[in-house]
Amino acid sequence: MKNEMVSLKQKQPAVEVEENKVVNAVIEQWVREADVAALTEKSYRAAANAFAAYLSSNKVVLSETALIEYREHLKRTRAVSTAKLYFGLARKFTAWMAKRGYISFNYGEGLKGVKLAADVHNRDAVSANDAAEAIAAVSGTDIISVRNRAIMSVLAGCGLRSVEVVRLDVKDMEKRRGVWTLRVHGKARAGKSDTVVLPDEVKAEIDAYMKLRGRVNANAPLFVSESRRNAGSRLHTQTVSGVVKAAFRKIGIDSARITCHSLRHANATIALDAGVDIDSVALNLRHRSTATTSIYRHDTKVFTNDCNRVVAREIFGRLKELVSNGETAKIANG
């Protein structure tokens, strides 16, 4: 990477190392000074290495033009979410190098990031009826079917991410202030957790599953594998994704845009359509700002948040209609 970034050699003439080692040293310093969680460190390091590799392989010096060309390169070669993340971190890295004196100017200042068109989404939300039919499609009284139905119910009824579902332990389902809740361990937030309301309808699905499991330790994973090789071990997110895909395929929805996250989107859109205020929805999805006031708002509103109850009434109300009309067997059989 023959550009101003490698001026680190000139600033520290006693350090005799190859160019790639100098670049690595700068990247590691940036990651270290960022002071972020371990999982976030991996993203920072990967993004900086990708940026350095692009400049090196294309034999271009770091400049505003190079950054713009890198942005277009990411848009052509990466998923939109990855392109947005990598380019945002490339700009952060550039700003940090300018601040530290490794380059003479912050070339990324004022550049636009990678944006998704207003009418394009990586994942589609599904309706309350779609969610109800997908849950109904997970039929059967065996432990795997009952487990999968409970997983679908938690994803839709509580708006959790797949990684949050697999991180749940038995003890995370608890009654606090007279309200059943789930303690959610979010993505890339080591040691931190949030609380969401657990609607009665969703709890009933979990209870049916736990009854089949029998007595388990409170520290055990809430959802476990039933395979011979991994019986009792925590599920992987791939398994959860497979459960969702299979359920939607049964009701005739087979699209790359329908994923676990579609049920999280559904949780938000159903609640908003039913009149739940946007602050409650944002709180339920753990989309909190860093403002101090949001911390107090979270503490006071979390136990009276009706978001999940409203969503559960919509989904399971429709599910009850399907059962009473005798449609569940037809749905389950495709």
RODO-2510 file (C-alpha; in nm, 4 decimals, decimal comma):
residues 334
     n   res          X          Y          Z
     1     m     0,0000     0,0000     0,0000
     2     k     0,2294     0,2731    -0,1303
     3     n     0,0693     0,5906    -0,0022
     4     e     0,0864     0,8382     0,2793
     5     m    -0,0371     0,5762     0,5204
     6     v     0,3029     0,4090     0,5090
     7     s     0,4651     0,7284     0,6328
     8     l     0,4667     0,5414     0,9635
     9     k     0,8077     0,4155     0,8502
    10     q     0,9378     0,7693     0,8263
    11     k     0,7866     0,8680     1,1606
    12     q     0,9542     0,5703     1,3273
    13     p     1,2813     0,5143     1,1373
    14     a     1,4093     0,2672     1,3949
    15     v     1,1327     0,0234     1,2998
    16     e     1,2589    -0,1826     1,0061
    17     v     0,9640    -0,3905     0,8839
    18     e     0,8031    -0,4856     0,5559
    19     e     0,5272    -0,2639     0,4190
    20     n     0,2436    -0,5082     0,4930
    21     k     0,3604    -0,5364     0,8543
    22     v     0,3567    -0,1583     0,8889
    23     v     0,0009    -0,1505     0,7533
    24     n    -0,0992    -0,4286     0,9929
    25     a     0,0527    -0,2363     1,2816
    26     v    -0,1526     0,0721     1,1929
    27     i    -0,4716    -0,1338     1,1640
    28     e    -0,4117    -0,3022     1,4992
    29     q    -0,3491     0,0354     1,6618
    30     w    -0,6786     0,1650     1,5208
    31     v    -0,8717    -0,1387     1,6425
    32     r    -0,7105    -0,1152     1,9855
    33     e    -0,7885     0,2554     2,0235
    34     a    -1,1471     0,2017     1,9061
    35     d    -1,2099     0,0208     2,2377
    36     v    -1,5028    -0,1851     2,1103
    37     a    -1,6400    -0,5296     2,1941
    38     a    -1,4531    -0,8370     2,0683
    39     l    -1,7099    -0,9133     1,7958
    40     t    -1,6996    -0,5533     1,6759
    41     e    -1,3186    -0,5675     1,6709
    42     k    -1,3446    -0,8457     1,4119
    43     s    -1,5589    -0,6233     1,1885
    44     y    -1,3190    -0,3297     1,2251
    45     r    -1,0176    -0,5444     1,1442
    46     a    -1,1844    -0,7159     0,8478
    47     a    -1,3024    -0,3852     0,7002
    48     a    -0,9614    -0,2184     0,7360
    49     n    -0,7815    -0,5181     0,5864
    50     a    -1,0237    -0,5247     0,2919
    51     f    -0,9656    -0,1535     0,2337
    52     a    -0,5870    -0,1883     0,2515
    53     a    -0,5975    -0,4892     0,0172
    54     y    -0,8067    -0,2944    -0,2355
    55     l    -0,5615    -0,0029    -0,2425
    56     s    -0,2627    -0,2354    -0,2671
    57     s    -0,4004    -0,4671    -0,5357
    58     n    -0,5127    -0,1727    -0,7502
    59     k    -0,1862     0,0158    -0,6906
    60     v    -0,3651     0,3382    -0,5997
    61     v    -0,2774     0,5925    -0,3345
    62     l    -0,5264     0,6897    -0,0685
    63     s    -0,7272     0,9883    -0,1893
    64     e    -1,0844     1,1102    -0,2160
    65     t    -1,1077     0,9565    -0,5630
    66     a    -0,9750     0,6245    -0,4338
    67     l    -1,2382     0,6214    -0,1599
    68     i    -1,5168     0,6935    -0,4088
    69     e    -1,3934     0,4156    -0,6372
    70     y    -1,3706     0,1824    -0,3365
    71     r    -1,7329     0,2630    -0,2476
    72     e    -1,8449     0,1702    -0,5999
    73     h    -1,6319    -0,1450    -0,5864
    74     l    -1,8058    -0,2521    -0,2637
    75     k    -2,1486    -0,1853    -0,4127
    76     r    -2,0637    -0,4123    -0,7066
    77     t    -1,9027    -0,6942    -0,5106
    78     r    -2,0688    -0,7029    -0,1672
    79     a    -2,4161    -0,7330    -0,0220
    80     v    -2,5603    -0,3887     0,0476
    81     s    -2,5393    -0,4277     0,4265
    82     t    -2,1740    -0,5378     0,4064
    83     a    -2,0863    -0,2612     0,1594
    84     k    -2,2433    -0,0042     0,3891
    85     l    -2,0535    -0,1377     0,6921
    86     y    -1,7166    -0,1682     0,5161
    87     f    -1,7293     0,1745     0,3539
    88     g    -1,8403     0,3383     0,6784
    89     l    -1,5469     0,1785     0,8605
    90     a    -1,3077     0,2737     0,5780
    91     r    -1,4067     0,6368     0,6315
    92     k    -1,3614     0,5988     1,0067
    93     f    -1,0200     0,4450     0,9516
    94     t    -0,9220     0,7291     0,7166
    95     a    -1,0367     0,9933     0,9653
    96     w    -0,8404     0,8229     1,2441
    97     m    -0,5225     0,8077     1,0310
    98     a    -0,5543     1,1795     0,9548
    99     k    -0,5982     1,2539     1,3245
   100     r    -0,2911     1,0460     1,4124
   101     g    -0,0820     1,2114     1,1381
   102     y    -0,0335     0,9002     0,9254
   103     i    -0,1909     1,0841     0,6311
   104     s    -0,2102     1,4571     0,5675
   105     f    -0,5844     1,4906     0,5101
   106     n    -0,9144     1,3186     0,5978
   107     y    -1,0099     1,2186     0,2448
   108     g    -1,3371     1,0620     0,3532
   109     e    -1,4816     1,3789     0,5044
   110     g    -1,8066     1,4771     0,3357
   111     l    -1,8310     1,1641     0,1199
   112     k    -2,1698     0,9947     0,0974
   113     g    -2,1987     0,6409     0,2282
   114     v    -2,3601     0,3357     0,0715
   115     k    -2,7363     0,3767     0,0791
   116     l    -3,0203     0,1427     0,0016
   117     a    -3,2905     0,2783    -0,2284
   118     a    -3,6079     0,3734    -0,0438
   119     d    -3,8112     0,1006    -0,2125
   120     v    -3,5556    -0,1790    -0,1730
   121     h    -3,5074    -0,4008     0,1324
   122     n    -3,2767    -0,6932     0,1979
   123     r    -3,5596    -0,8713     0,3778
   124     d    -3,9352    -0,8461     0,3458
   125     a    -4,1721    -0,8257     0,6381
   126     v    -4,4657    -1,0667     0,6447
   127     s    -4,8257    -1,0046     0,7461
   128     a    -4,9942    -1,1284     1,0637
   129     n    -5,1798    -1,3826     0,8492
   130     d    -4,8548    -1,5084     0,6910
   131     a    -4,6931    -1,5396     1,0334
   132     a    -4,9938    -1,7280     1,1722
   133     e    -5,0010    -1,9680     0,8762
   134     a    -4,6254    -2,0297     0,9022
   135     i    -4,6612    -2,1157     1,2720
   136     a    -4,9588    -2,3401     1,1929
   137     a    -4,7472    -2,5166     0,9305
   138     v    -4,5120    -2,6348     1,2053
   139     s    -4,7442    -2,9171     1,3074
   140     g    -4,6806    -3,2346     1,5016
   141     t    -4,6602    -3,3309     1,8673
   142     d    -4,3016    -3,4587     1,8663
   143     i    -4,0445    -3,2550     2,0576
   144     i    -3,8750    -3,1121     1,7473
   145     s    -4,2017    -2,9859     1,6007
   146     v    -4,3108    -2,8357     1,9323
   147     r    -3,9661    -2,6751     1,9734
   148     n    -3,9745    -2,5299     1,6228
   149     r    -4,3233    -2,3911     1,6785
   150     a    -4,2022    -2,2224     1,9977
   151     i    -3,9026    -2,0761     1,8119
   152     m    -4,1281    -1,9326     1,5413
   153     s    -4,3561    -1,7881     1,8096
   154     v    -4,0659    -1,6147     1,9869
   155     l    -3,9277    -1,4703     1,6625
   156     a    -4,2636    -1,3282     1,5573
   157     g    -4,4258    -1,2565     1,8913
   158     c    -4,1252    -1,0946     2,0578
   159     g    -3,9332    -0,9530     1,7620
   160     l    -3,6070    -1,1296     1,8450
   161     r    -3,3152    -1,1845     1,6092
   162     s    -3,2122    -1,5441     1,5411
   163     v    -2,8886    -1,4975     1,7373
   164     e    -3,0898    -1,3692     2,0336
   165     v    -3,3139    -1,6762     2,0217
   166     v    -3,0227    -1,9204     2,0319
   167     r    -2,8594    -1,7283     2,3177
   168     l    -3,1654    -1,7625     2,5414
   169     d    -3,1259    -1,9744     2,8550
   170     v    -3,4082    -2,1286     3,0585
   171     k    -3,3467    -1,8748     3,3350
   172     d    -3,3998    -1,5868     3,0903
   173     m    -3,7735    -1,6563     3,1004
   174     e    -3,8791    -1,4973     3,4283
   175     k    -4,1676    -1,3212     3,5965
   176     r    -4,0807    -0,9702     3,7101
   177     r    -4,3211    -0,7163     3,8592
   178     g    -4,6013    -0,9578     3,7790
   179     v    -4,5124    -0,9698     3,4096
   180     w    -4,3550    -1,2612     3,2208
   181     t    -4,0446    -1,1429     3,0383
   182     l    -3,7478    -1,2611     2,8363
   183     r    -3,3982    -1,1415     2,9129
   184     v    -3,2455    -1,0900     2,5682
   185     h    -2,8737    -1,1010     2,4974
   186     g    -2,8265    -0,8882     2,1880
   187     k    -2,5763    -0,9176     1,9057
   188     a    -2,2173    -0,7994     1,9627
   189     r    -2,2968    -0,6756     2,3118
   190     a    -2,0927    -0,8933     2,5447
   191     g    -2,2215    -0,8953     2,9006
   192     k    -2,5259    -0,6785     2,8247
   193     s    -2,8903    -0,7769     2,8107
   194     d    -3,2321    -0,6227     2,7633
   195     t    -3,5785    -0,7230     2,8775
   196     v    -3,8879    -0,7650     2,6598
   197     v    -4,2415    -0,8654     2,7519
   198     l    -4,3257    -1,2330     2,6908
   199     p    -4,6917    -1,2507     2,5781
   200     d    -4,9078    -1,5275     2,7264
   201     e    -4,9589    -1,6850     2,3826
   202     v    -4,5834    -1,7130     2,3217
   203     k    -4,5171    -1,8378     2,6752
   204     a    -4,7742    -2,1130     2,6222
   205     e    -4,5785    -2,2360     2,3191
   206     i    -4,2543    -2,2378     2,5194
   207     d    -4,4257    -2,4120     2,8120
   208     a    -4,5499    -2,6893     2,5799
   209     y    -4,1925    -2,7433     2,4641
   210     m    -4,0461    -2,7341     2,8157
   211     k    -4,3045    -2,9906     2,9313
   212     l    -4,1723    -3,2354     2,6728
   213     r    -3,8132    -3,1668     2,7745
   214     g    -3,8861    -3,2449     3,1382
   215     r    -3,6786    -3,1116     3,4236
   216     v    -3,3821    -2,9018     3,3074
   217     n    -3,1219    -2,6828     3,4729
   218     a    -3,2002    -2,3104     3,4771
   219     n    -2,8626    -2,2413     3,3131
   220     a    -2,9383    -2,4732     3,0196
   221     p    -3,0131    -2,3289     2,6745
   222     l    -3,3835    -2,2628     2,6229
   223     f    -3,3796    -2,4274     2,2800
   224     v    -3,1583    -2,7306     2,2256
   225     s    -3,0618    -2,9796     1,9573
   226     e    -3,2326    -3,3175     1,9467
   227     s    -2,9825    -3,4797     1,7103
   228     r    -2,7919    -3,7846     1,8330
   229     r    -2,4557    -3,6176     1,8007
   230     n    -2,5472    -3,2844     1,9632
   231     a    -2,8447    -3,3721     2,1837
   232     g    -2,8932    -3,1106     2,4538
   233     s    -2,6515    -2,8583     2,3027
   234     r    -2,7401    -2,5022     2,2090
   235     l    -2,8856    -2,4567     1,8614
   236     h    -2,7028    -2,2702     1,5862
   237     t    -2,8545    -1,9739     1,4044
   238     q    -2,8439    -2,1824     1,0842
   239     t    -3,0879    -2,4271     1,2436
   240     v    -3,3251    -2,1453     1,3361
   241     s    -3,3018    -2,0071     0,9822
   242     g    -3,3834    -2,3512     0,8454
   243     v    -3,6886    -2,3793     1,0702
   244     v    -3,8240    -2,0480     0,9394
   245     k    -3,7487    -2,1241     0,5743
   246     a    -3,9161    -2,4671     0,5966
   247     a    -4,2281    -2,3223     0,7607
   248     f    -4,2727    -2,0536     0,4945
   249     r    -4,2083    -2,2990     0,2121
   250     k    -4,4956    -2,5099     0,3474
   251     i    -4,7339    -2,2206     0,2952
   252     g    -4,5985    -2,1426    -0,0509
   253     i    -4,3593    -1,8600     0,0371
   254     d    -4,0103    -1,9435    -0,0883
   255     s    -3,7983    -1,6330    -0,1318
   256     a    -3,4440    -1,5328    -0,0397
   257     r    -3,5991    -1,2131     0,0957
   258     i    -3,8049    -1,4014     0,3567
   259     t    -3,5805    -1,4838     0,6535
   260     c    -3,5855    -1,4936     1,0335
   261     h    -3,5500    -1,1173     1,0211
   262     s    -3,8763    -1,0966     0,8280
   263     l    -4,0570    -1,2055     1,1452
   264     r    -3,8743    -0,9335     1,3394
   265     h    -3,9856    -0,6827     1,0745
   266     a    -4,3382    -0,8218     1,1020
   267     n    -4,3360    -0,7644     1,4771
   268     a    -4,2650    -0,3953     1,4163
   269     t    -4,5052    -0,3400     1,1271
   270     i    -4,7968    -0,5263     1,2896
   271     a    -4,7517    -0,3271     1,6102
   272     l    -4,7320     0,0060     1,4248
   273     d    -5,0351    -0,0792     1,2115
   274     a    -5,2272    -0,1639     1,5304
   275     g    -5,1509     0,1794     1,6741
   276     v    -4,8592     0,1068     1,9100
   277     d    -4,6486     0,4230     1,9393
   278     i    -4,3143     0,4192     1,7615
   279     d    -4,1176     0,4716     2,0828
   280     s    -4,2585     0,1480     2,2256
   281     v    -4,1789    -0,0407     1,9078
   282     a    -3,8217     0,0939     1,8998
   283     l    -3,7845     0,0010     2,2662
   284     n    -3,9126    -0,3502     2,2068
   285     l    -3,6648    -0,4048     1,9203
   286     r    -3,3818    -0,2630     2,1340
   287     h    -3,3224     0,0239     1,8890
   288     r    -3,2145     0,2571     2,1684
   289     s    -3,0321     0,5842     2,1160
   290     t    -2,7330     0,6781     2,3268
   291     a    -2,9198     0,9694     2,4816
   292     t    -2,9355     0,9533     2,8604
   293     t    -3,3115     1,0032     2,8622
   294     s    -3,3651     0,6838     2,6644
   295     i    -3,2152     0,4861     2,9537
   296     y    -3,4813     0,6170     3,1912
   297     r    -3,7521     0,5665     2,9316
   298     h    -3,6405     0,2035     2,8921
   299     d    -3,6524     0,1393     3,2666
   300     t    -3,9991     0,2872     3,3145
   301     k    -4,1736     0,1557     3,0010
   302     v    -4,0381    -0,1943     2,9507
   303     f    -4,2843    -0,3683     3,1863
   304     t    -4,5894    -0,1881     3,0495
   305     n    -4,4860    -0,2202     2,6848
   306     d    -4,7878    -0,3631     2,4962
   307     c    -4,5986    -0,4177     2,1698
   308     n    -4,5614    -0,7970     2,2003
   309     r    -4,9107    -0,8450     2,3463
   310     v    -5,0678    -0,6621     2,0516
   311     v    -4,8617    -0,8617     1,8013
   312     a    -4,9440    -1,1924     1,9741
   313     r    -5,3181    -1,1134     1,9755
   314     e    -5,3064    -1,0451     1,6008
   315     i    -5,1048    -1,3565     1,5084
   316     f    -5,2594    -1,6036     1,7503
   317     g    -5,6091    -1,4671     1,6937
   318     r    -5,5704    -1,5571     1,3290
   319     l    -5,4145    -1,8908     1,4299
   320     k    -5,7221    -1,9694     1,6407
   321     e    -5,9412    -1,8982     1,3381
   322     l    -5,7345    -2,1391     1,1295
   323     v    -5,7745    -2,4100     1,3942
   324     s    -6,1501    -2,3562     1,4336
   325     n    -6,1994    -2,3675     1,0562
   326     g    -6,0058    -2,6911     1,0316
   327     e    -5,7442    -2,5347     0,8028
   328     t    -5,4295    -2,6251     1,0014
   329     a    -5,4097    -2,9847     0,8759
   330     k    -5,4429    -2,8646     0,5172
   331     i    -5,1681    -2,6045     0,5700
   332     a    -4,9385    -2,8531     0,7453
   333     n    -4,9751    -3,1025     0,4621
   334     g    -4,8885    -2,8387     0,2036
***
